[in-house]
């Protein structure tokens, strides 16, 4: 069965942000934006919630040649200093929870630094998640589709389908 794709517009993204905002309660001390997918939604959410401390995390996993590669440890190319996270309520933002590996790795790193992470994505795909019943605290929509966001370059399906590295596994 072919993978289903969904091409979003900027209006679709605005609607997802509108769905997310009422879910948040209280103040966050900082936001950790996962590059690259979380940059645009993180910026939009930080404006709405008036979060001024924006930090970034860049995570790399080995190429997936086998199912065992899904269990590989992540390589953190960039991550905030522990002192910026300790004893702070941190909103961790990415575009999509597919397998959940990237955002879960960031969550665990924030926890190990003594922070209090809460996870937020535009789209949550429970069908692809590797983490059982774990899920983000906040999500705009559930999906089983491969989402193509308006900020992704070469947005045509032909380009996306030809790029095996287009989205987190």
N, C-alpha and C positions, 0 to 999 in steps of 0.2 A: 504494500500500500504506500503510495507516494505521500511524502510529508506535506502537510497543509501549510500555506504561507499566508500571512496577513500583512499588508502594506499600510502603515499608519500615516495619517496627516498630522500637521501641527495642531489642528483642532481636536483630533483624537487624543493627543498627548495632554492638551489643556483639560479635557474631560477626565482623564486618568488622574491628573493632579487634583482636580475638584473632588474626585472620589476619595483620594488619600487624605486630604487636609482635615476633614472632620474626624478621622480616626485618631489623630494625634492628641495627646492630653499632656499638659504640663510643658515645662521648658527643657530643651536639650542644651547641654553645656557646649557641645561641639558636634560636628558632622564629619564622618569619614566617607569620602566619595571614592568609590572603586573605579579606577581608570580602565578603560576609556568609556565604557557604557554608562557609568553612573554620573559622568560629568554634567551632561545637560539636565537630567532630572534632578540631580543634587543641587545644581545652581537654582533651578526653579523653586524647589522646595525650600531651600535656605532663604530665598527672598520672602516667600509667603510666611514662613515661621520665624523670620528675623534671626536666624542663626548666623552669627558673625565669625565664629571660629570654624573654618573649613580646612580639613586635612585630607590628604590623598593616600590611597594604598594602591600599589601596582603589584599584581600577582601573576606569576607565570607557572604553568604546569608543563611537564614534558609532553611532547607530541604523543598522541594516542595510537600506538600500533596494536595494542591489545586491550582486553578488558582489564588486565592487571594494571595497566598504565593509569586507569581511573583512580587507583588507590595510591598513586605516587604523592610524595610530599610536595607542597608548593614551594616555589622560590619567590620570596618577597623582594621585588626589585626596588620598592620604595614603601616605607611605612613610617607613621609618626612615632616620635620618641615616646617612651612609656610615660614620662612625666606629664605629657599633654593629655593622657587618657585616664590616669589613675584617679579613682573616686569620682569619675565624671559620667554623666548620662550621655551616651554617644549614639547618635542616629547613623547607622551604616546604610549607604544608598548605592544601589546598582540598578541597571535597567531591567534585568530579567533574572529569575531564579530558574535555571534549566536543571542541570544536575545538582546545583546547590554547592558545588565544591568551592568556588571562589568566595562567595559571601560567607560561607561557613568557616573557611580558613581565616578570613578577616575577623569574624566574630570571635573565634578562639584566640586569636592574637590580641584582640582588645581585652578579652577576659583575662588573659595571662598578664597583661599590663596593669590589671586592677580596675579596668573600666567596666561600665555597665552598658553593653551594647544592645540596641534594638534594631532589627533588620527591616528594611524598606525596599521594595522593588515595584516597578510599574506592572510587571507581569510575573505571575507565579505559575509554573507548570508542574503540578504534582505528579504527572505521568512520567516525567523524566528524572525526578528527584532521586538521589542516591541516599537520602537521609530519612527514610521511613516517614514517620509522622511529623518530623521537624518541618517548620515552615516559617516564613517571615511574619513578624508581628503585623506589618502593614503591607498591603499590596492593592494595586488599582484594579486588577482583573486576574482571573484564572484563565489559562489557555492550554491548548494542546498544539497550537500552531507555532511555526517559526516566525517570530515577529521581525518586521523590517521597519526600523524607526526612521523618521524623516531626516535625521542628522547623519545617517549612514551613507557614505559616499557611493556613487554609482547605483542608485536605488533600484534600478530595474531588476526584475527577477532573474534575467539571464546572467547578470553580473553576480548577484548574490549566490545563485546556484553553482556558479563556476568557482566560487571562493570557498574552499573547505575550511578556512579559518575565520569565517564571518561572524560567528557567535559562539559563546561558551557552550561546550558540550553538555 
